[in-house]
Amino acid sequence: MTIITGIDLETTGLKQEKGDRIIEVCASLYNLEERRKLLTWTQRINPQRSMSEDAQRVHGITLMELANEPVWDAVAQKVQAIMQKSDIMVAHNAMFDMPFISG
């Protein structure tokens, strides 16, 4: 069985290296041979920091909506477990998303 995972993130801004963080992660796993969805998982995350107005305009998520969500350390293992099941990863914007996940 070949598992393809599609992943997409929303963040507080554009610069992971300057402290911007993930505020939402969505992953969908598919069995390639059976052309069947195995899982769709979406989790919002409390970034414990401010968010740029430009980022908020793009995704429409407010800090108030994130106040009671878990922090990244509480969901990182779940993201890692999903990624480890994958034979092929597809990201909406991989060059942007991957530093946030791996950093």
C-alpha angles and dihedrals in degrees: 000000000000115000120204117193124198114199134184133178139198118204144187090250145328104281117075089172089060095051105272111149143202115267099174135019126188125185131179122190122203134187102229098202095048094036088226132140111237101181144354116195128179125180130176117212134207104235094198089220142071124285129224115249089230092056091048091052090053099049102020094223117136129207088240089061090053099047095099097036122107120265122249094262089060094054104030093091091054090052090048092049091052092048092049090057090058127099092183127025123203120187129188088228107004097176088057101035103045098063088055092052097042097038 
